[in-house]
């Protein structure tokens, strides 16, 4: 792999460790954990679109260049297209559908949105660069579709996306229109963990790492855990602070069912 690419991967991996530790002390100021300590804010819908769309646009641009000009190194365009399509499917939903389904008038700090935009650009470039240009020659031949990596990884990716979408639906429908009270989510995987939507996202990107066997995708899976694990714990603490024994009696874990 190119030296600059390798260096950027190692930097991203090191930053994941820093973020993991830091988020146990500094709570991300949006959603249920919002607190107004991160500076100016903008509306959640706009912030989510601006934050997530760069990943979709970056991968789409790399894919268009690949299919327009051709690059036989990666293997079969069918396989490469399927893999890139899974990434684009997630980010299309996250960029353009999820924000439109949001309820309420929540706001996100501009600083968090900007950091998310930067991360998503770099992450999509790293994954796309591997997929379209620098993976081992002919790695993604048609035989890849029958490999254990692709089959297991795709099953995990689809299952994770389903859990994520189902969990978001449950959260959105906890309150009736006009109601501003907080409620404990109890359906779906919320029976087992505080952050079922995060659990789904973690499964999704672990699956993507397996189905691509890409160093960049594995770094992204590590980043996903580093970002979501501390936030899941903080959410558990906030639920306990608000609901007390009503919440602790449910025996939920933070992020991973039956484990943590």
C-alpha beads as a LAMMPS data file, in Angstrom:
LAMMPS data file: protein, C-alpha beads

260 atoms
259 bonds

1 atom types
1 bond types

-500.0 500.0 xlo xhi
-500.0 500.0 ylo yhi
-500.0 500.0 zlo zhi

Masses

1 110.0

Atoms # bond

1 1 1 0.000 0.000 0.000
2 1 1 1.168 3.610 -0.590
3 1 1 3.111 5.033 2.408
4 1 1 0.712 7.961 2.823
5 1 1 -2.246 5.588 2.880
6 1 1 -0.572 3.412 5.512
7 1 1 0.298 6.441 7.610
8 1 1 -3.271 7.736 7.498
9 1 1 -4.599 4.328 8.576
10 1 1 -2.269 4.279 11.590
11 1 1 -3.198 7.854 12.492
12 1 1 -6.898 6.961 12.338
13 1 1 -6.296 3.914 14.514
14 1 1 -4.395 5.964 17.090
15 1 1 -7.123 8.615 17.107
16 1 1 -9.734 5.917 17.733
17 1 1 -7.947 5.052 20.985
18 1 1 -7.818 8.725 21.965
19 1 1 -11.513 9.198 21.187
20 1 1 -12.452 6.060 23.116
21 1 1 -10.746 7.341 26.268
22 1 1 -11.825 10.977 25.849
23 1 1 -15.525 10.200 25.423
24 1 1 -15.655 8.625 28.866
25 1 1 -14.905 12.101 30.228
26 1 1 -16.441 14.443 27.642
27 1 1 -19.977 13.513 26.639
28 1 1 -20.945 14.137 23.002
29 1 1 -23.414 17.008 23.198
30 1 1 -26.313 15.886 20.997
31 1 1 -29.441 13.765 21.293
32 1 1 -30.442 12.638 24.777
33 1 1 -26.973 13.725 25.993
34 1 1 -27.227 17.251 24.594
35 1 1 -26.147 19.944 26.995
36 1 1 -25.055 23.090 25.168
37 1 1 -21.378 22.921 26.166
38 1 1 -20.048 22.492 22.633
39 1 1 -20.692 25.973 21.267
40 1 1 -23.111 27.142 18.542
41 1 1 -25.732 24.646 17.348
42 1 1 -27.863 24.105 14.249
43 1 1 -31.003 22.064 13.661
44 1 1 -30.595 18.285 13.856
45 1 1 -31.953 17.585 10.363
46 1 1 -29.560 19.977 8.650
47 1 1 -26.656 18.836 10.806
48 1 1 -27.196 15.141 10.059
49 1 1 -27.397 15.744 6.314
50 1 1 -24.247 17.865 6.289
51 1 1 -22.400 15.420 8.541
52 1 1 -23.286 12.139 6.821
53 1 1 -23.601 13.142 3.157
54 1 1 -19.821 13.554 2.591
55 1 1 -19.336 9.799 3.072
56 1 1 -21.985 9.050 0.450
57 1 1 -20.671 11.654 -1.981
58 1 1 -17.024 10.614 -1.588
59 1 1 -17.741 6.924 -2.197
60 1 1 -20.083 7.761 -5.076
61 1 1 -17.416 9.936 -6.727
62 1 1 -14.779 7.196 -6.404
63 1 1 -17.236 4.626 -7.795
64 1 1 -18.144 6.813 -10.779
65 1 1 -14.470 7.290 -11.616
66 1 1 -13.840 3.539 -11.322
67 1 1 -16.718 2.544 -13.583
68 1 1 -16.124 5.389 -16.029
69 1 1 -12.433 4.816 -16.592
70 1 1 -12.063 1.180 -15.594
71 1 1 -9.539 -0.483 -13.338
72 1 1 -9.074 -4.210 -13.749
73 1 1 -6.871 -4.532 -10.669
74 1 1 -9.641 -4.986 -8.111
75 1 1 -11.327 -7.905 -9.865
76 1 1 -14.921 -8.143 -11.012
77 1 1 -16.816 -4.839 -11.363
78 1 1 -19.903 -6.775 -10.225
79 1 1 -18.321 -7.651 -6.884
80 1 1 -16.811 -4.200 -6.416
81 1 1 -20.172 -2.655 -7.267
82 1 1 -22.012 -4.802 -4.719
83 1 1 -19.552 -3.976 -1.956
84 1 1 -19.585 -0.243 -2.712
85 1 1 -23.366 -0.424 -3.034
86 1 1 -23.738 -1.702 0.538
87 1 1 -21.691 1.227 1.821
88 1 1 -23.714 3.675 -0.281
89 1 1 -26.999 2.108 0.842
90 1 1 -26.160 2.762 4.487
91 1 1 -25.086 6.336 3.883
92 1 1 -27.961 7.170 1.578
93 1 1 -30.358 6.147 4.342
94 1 1 -28.303 7.967 6.966
95 1 1 -27.845 11.144 4.916
96 1 1 -31.168 11.649 3.190
97 1 1 -33.834 9.450 4.815
98 1 1 -32.986 9.340 8.524
99 1 1 -32.917 13.157 8.927
100 1 1 -36.329 13.503 7.259
101 1 1 -37.835 11.058 9.755
102 1 1 -36.585 12.963 12.787
103 1 1 -39.128 14.404 15.162
104 1 1 -38.825 17.338 17.487
105 1 1 -36.612 20.392 17.275
106 1 1 -33.321 19.047 18.583
107 1 1 -30.058 20.788 17.753
108 1 1 -26.473 19.646 17.225
109 1 1 -23.288 21.592 17.953
110 1 1 -21.572 22.806 14.791
111 1 1 -18.245 21.561 16.190
112 1 1 -19.500 17.967 16.396
113 1 1 -21.041 18.203 12.928
114 1 1 -17.751 19.506 11.478
115 1 1 -15.714 16.724 13.094
116 1 1 -18.188 14.194 11.718
117 1 1 -17.902 15.649 8.210
118 1 1 -14.106 15.422 8.294
119 1 1 -14.119 11.877 9.629
120 1 1 -16.679 10.695 7.076
121 1 1 -14.692 12.163 4.169
122 1 1 -11.451 10.496 5.269
123 1 1 -13.098 7.191 6.117
124 1 1 -14.954 6.916 2.803
125 1 1 -11.764 7.817 0.916
126 1 1 -9.743 5.149 2.742
127 1 1 -12.329 2.434 2.132
128 1 1 -12.953 3.489 -1.469
129 1 1 -9.251 3.806 -2.267
130 1 1 -8.711 0.213 -1.098
131 1 1 -11.757 -1.125 -2.889
132 1 1 -11.198 0.575 -6.238
133 1 1 -7.423 0.999 -6.499
134 1 1 -4.986 -0.602 -4.061
135 1 1 -6.413 -3.921 -2.872
136 1 1 -4.414 -7.049 -3.873
137 1 1 -4.773 -7.690 -7.586
138 1 1 -7.975 -9.533 -8.506
139 1 1 -8.956 -9.810 -4.832
140 1 1 -12.620 -9.176 -5.583
141 1 1 -13.101 -11.682 -8.384
142 1 1 -16.474 -13.370 -8.804
143 1 1 -15.240 -16.126 -6.483
144 1 1 -15.337 -13.609 -3.648
145 1 1 -19.149 -13.789 -3.683
146 1 1 -18.950 -17.433 -2.624
147 1 1 -16.303 -16.940 0.040
148 1 1 -17.037 -17.311 3.738
149 1 1 -15.855 -13.746 4.270
150 1 1 -18.434 -12.313 1.911
151 1 1 -21.311 -14.530 3.044
152 1 1 -20.781 -14.109 6.794
153 1 1 -19.962 -10.425 6.477
154 1 1 -22.999 -9.664 4.333
155 1 1 -25.335 -11.509 6.714
156 1 1 -23.936 -9.471 9.618
157 1 1 -24.157 -6.229 7.628
158 1 1 -27.812 -6.795 6.697
159 1 1 -28.718 -7.952 10.220
160 1 1 -26.986 -4.931 11.738
161 1 1 -28.729 -2.534 9.389
162 1 1 -32.091 -4.113 10.224
163 1 1 -31.446 -3.765 13.967
164 1 1 -30.327 -0.171 13.491
165 1 1 -33.392 0.815 11.451
166 1 1 -35.789 -1.047 13.754
167 1 1 -34.248 0.613 16.819
168 1 1 -34.461 4.088 15.279
169 1 1 -38.137 3.416 14.519
170 1 1 -38.776 2.414 18.133
171 1 1 -37.084 5.540 19.475
172 1 1 -38.982 7.833 17.093
173 1 1 -42.317 6.429 18.199
174 1 1 -41.817 6.551 21.958
175 1 1 -43.625 9.878 22.156
176 1 1 -46.874 11.113 20.723
177 1 1 -46.752 14.377 18.714
178 1 1 -46.320 17.303 21.068
179 1 1 -45.137 15.155 23.977
180 1 1 -41.722 16.157 25.362
181 1 1 -41.396 13.601 28.174
182 1 1 -38.699 10.907 28.209
183 1 1 -39.581 7.209 28.101
184 1 1 -37.626 3.990 28.382
185 1 1 -37.443 2.052 25.090
186 1 1 -38.287 -1.602 25.736
187 1 1 -38.976 -3.243 22.373
188 1 1 -36.656 -4.963 19.902
189 1 1 -33.060 -5.144 21.059
190 1 1 -33.838 -2.470 23.636
191 1 1 -34.907 -5.416 25.773
192 1 1 -31.206 -6.227 26.116
193 1 1 -29.198 -3.021 25.765
194 1 1 -29.507 0.700 26.332
195 1 1 -28.295 1.529 22.823
196 1 1 -29.840 -0.973 20.433
197 1 1 -29.409 1.402 17.495
198 1 1 -25.681 1.623 18.224
199 1 1 -25.449 -2.152 18.603
200 1 1 -26.982 -2.518 15.131
201 1 1 -24.501 -0.056 13.669
202 1 1 -21.575 -1.873 15.305
203 1 1 -22.728 -5.229 13.903
204 1 1 -23.193 -3.607 10.512
205 1 1 -19.642 -2.271 10.247
206 1 1 -18.067 -5.397 11.716
207 1 1 -19.885 -7.262 8.959
208 1 1 -18.609 -4.820 6.345
209 1 1 -15.049 -5.302 7.590
210 1 1 -15.410 -9.073 7.233
211 1 1 -17.072 -9.006 3.815
212 1 1 -14.332 -6.750 2.404
213 1 1 -11.351 -7.947 4.499
214 1 1 -10.141 -4.390 4.073
215 1 1 -7.729 -2.806 6.590
216 1 1 -9.627 0.473 6.270
217 1 1 -12.950 -1.225 7.012
218 1 1 -11.496 -2.889 10.109
219 1 1 -10.198 0.481 11.302
220 1 1 -13.712 1.857 10.760
221 1 1 -15.217 -0.983 12.820
222 1 1 -12.770 -0.153 15.630
223 1 1 -13.699 3.539 15.312
224 1 1 -17.385 2.626 15.513
225 1 1 -16.834 0.816 18.806
226 1 1 -14.542 3.567 20.142
227 1 1 -17.166 6.210 19.392
228 1 1 -20.305 4.344 20.442
229 1 1 -19.203 2.359 23.507
230 1 1 -18.530 5.383 25.760
231 1 1 -21.699 7.058 24.522
232 1 1 -23.721 3.927 25.299
233 1 1 -22.386 3.899 28.844
234 1 1 -23.191 7.603 29.240
235 1 1 -26.742 6.963 28.022
236 1 1 -27.161 4.164 30.560
237 1 1 -26.006 6.513 33.318
238 1 1 -28.430 9.196 32.172
239 1 1 -31.354 6.743 32.097
240 1 1 -30.444 5.559 35.596
241 1 1 -30.215 9.141 36.842
242 1 1 -33.681 9.898 35.441
243 1 1 -35.535 6.628 36.099
244 1 1 -33.552 5.011 38.913
245 1 1 -34.616 1.504 39.942
246 1 1 -37.212 1.383 37.177
247 1 1 -34.312 1.271 34.732
248 1 1 -31.774 -0.782 36.666
249 1 1 -34.374 -3.495 37.300
250 1 1 -34.510 -4.152 33.543
251 1 1 -30.974 -5.568 33.656
252 1 1 -29.928 -4.036 30.353
253 1 1 -26.327 -3.963 29.188
254 1 1 -24.839 -0.816 27.640
255 1 1 -24.115 -1.888 24.062
256 1 1 -23.538 -5.624 23.560
257 1 1 -26.351 -7.964 24.686
258 1 1 -25.495 -10.177 27.693
259 1 1 -21.864 -8.976 27.694
260 1 1 -21.445 -5.226 28.321

Bonds

1 1 1 2
2 1 2 3
3 1 3 4
4 1 4 5
5 1 5 6
6 1 6 7
7 1 7 8
8 1 8 9
9 1 9 10
10 1 10 11
11 1 11 12
12 1 12 13
13 1 13 14
14 1 14 15
15 1 15 16
16 1 16 17
17 1 17 18
18 1 18 19
19 1 19 20
20 1 20 21
21 1 21 22
22 1 22 23
23 1 23 24
24 1 24 25
25 1 25 26
26 1 26 27
27 1 27 28
28 1 28 29
29 1 29 30
30 1 30 31
31 1 31 32
32 1 32 33
33 1 33 34
34 1 34 35
35 1 35 36
36 1 36 37
37 1 37 38
38 1 38 39
39 1 39 40
40 1 40 41
41 1 41 42
42 1 42 43
43 1 43 44
44 1 44 45
45 1 45 46
46 1 46 47
47 1 47 48
48 1 48 49
49 1 49 50
50 1 50 51
51 1 51 52
52 1 52 53
53 1 53 54
54 1 54 55
55 1 55 56
56 1 56 57
57 1 57 58
58 1 58 59
59 1 59 60
60 1 60 61
61 1 61 62
62 1 62 63
63 1 63 64
64 1 64 65
65 1 65 66
66 1 66 67
67 1 67 68
68 1 68 69
69 1 69 70
70 1 70 71
71 1 71 72
72 1 72 73
73 1 73 74
74 1 74 75
75 1 75 76
76 1 76 77
77 1 77 78
78 1 78 79
79 1 79 80
80 1 80 81
81 1 81 82
82 1 82 83
83 1 83 84
84 1 84 85
85 1 85 86
86 1 86 87
87 1 87 88
88 1 88 89
89 1 89 90
90 1 90 91
91 1 91 92
92 1 92 93
93 1 93 94
94 1 94 95
95 1 95 96
96 1 96 97
97 1 97 98
98 1 98 99
99 1 99 100
100 1 100 101
101 1 101 102
102 1 102 103
103 1 103 104
104 1 104 105
105 1 105 106
106 1 106 107
107 1 107 108
108 1 108 109
109 1 109 110
110 1 110 111
111 1 111 112
112 1 112 113
113 1 113 114
114 1 114 115
115 1 115 116
116 1 116 117
117 1 117 118
118 1 118 119
119 1 119 120
120 1 120 121
121 1 121 122
122 1 122 123
123 1 123 124
124 1 124 125
125 1 125 126
126 1 126 127
127 1 127 128
128 1 128 129
129 1 129 130
130 1 130 131
131 1 131 132
132 1 132 133
133 1 133 134
134 1 134 135
135 1 135 136
136 1 136 137
137 1 137 138
138 1 138 139
139 1 139 140
140 1 140 141
141 1 141 142
142 1 142 143
143 1 143 144
144 1 144 145
145 1 145 146
146 1 146 147
147 1 147 148
148 1 148 149
149 1 149 150
150 1 150 151
151 1 151 152
152 1 152 153
153 1 153 154
154 1 154 155
155 1 155 156
156 1 156 157
157 1 157 158
158 1 158 159
159 1 159 160
160 1 160 161
161 1 161 162
162 1 162 163
163 1 163 164
164 1 164 165
165 1 165 166
166 1 166 167
167 1 167 168
168 1 168 169
169 1 169 170
170 1 170 171
171 1 171 172
172 1 172 173
173 1 173 174
174 1 174 175
175 1 175 176
176 1 176 177
177 1 177 178
178 1 178 179
179 1 179 180
180 1 180 181
181 1 181 182
182 1 182 183
183 1 183 184
184 1 184 185
185 1 185 186
186 1 186 187
187 1 187 188
188 1 188 189
189 1 189 190
190 1 190 191
191 1 191 192
192 1 192 193
193 1 193 194
194 1 194 195
195 1 195 196
196 1 196 197
197 1 197 198
198 1 198 199
199 1 199 200
200 1 200 201
201 1 201 202
202 1 202 203
203 1 203 204
204 1 204 205
205 1 205 206
206 1 206 207
207 1 207 208
208 1 208 209
209 1 209 210
210 1 210 211
211 1 211 212
212 1 212 213
213 1 213 214
214 1 214 215
215 1 215 216
216 1 216 217
217 1 217 218
218 1 218 219
219 1 219 220
220 1 220 221
221 1 221 222
222 1 222 223
223 1 223 224
224 1 224 225
225 1 225 226
226 1 226 227
227 1 227 228
228 1 228 229
229 1 229 230
230 1 230 231
231 1 231 232
232 1 232 233
233 1 233 234
234 1 234 235
235 1 235 236
236 1 236 237
237 1 237 238
238 1 238 239
239 1 239 240
240 1 240 241
241 1 241 242
242 1 242 243
243 1 243 244
244 1 244 245
245 1 245 246
246 1 246 247
247 1 247 248
248 1 248 249
249 1 249 250
250 1 250 251
251 1 251 252
252 1 252 253
253 1 253 254
254 1 254 255
255 1 255 256
256 1 256 257
257 1 257 258
258 1 258 259
259 1 259 260
